[in-house]
């Protein structure tokens, strides 16, 4: 799952729930440090 800082947790939760219902046992999160300006 990849989201940005503006993504609401509610939407991520819905994606995780849908994935679990589809039988997906493992979900990974991609994190990146903030860009340096």
N, C-alpha and C positions, 0 to 999 in steps of 0.2 A: 504494500500500500504506500502510495506516495502522495502527500498533500503539501500544501504550503502553509505559511503562517496564518493565512486568512481562513483556512478550513476550520469549520466548526466541528468540535468533538462529536456532536450529534450525527453528522454525516458519516464520519469514520465508523462510529458504532453501528450504524445501519449497514454499512458495507461488511463489517466483520460478522454481524448476525446473518446476513444473506449468505456469506461464504460458509459459515458453520452449518446452516441449513442445507447447503448444497453438498455437505460431506467433506469440506476442506478442513483438514486437521491442523495444519500449520500455516500461520500467516506471518510474513516478515514486514518489518517497517524499515524504510530507508530514511536515514537522517543525514543531514549535511550541516556543517557549521555555517553561520551567517557569512555572507560575502564581505570581504574587507574592502573598504573604499579608499 
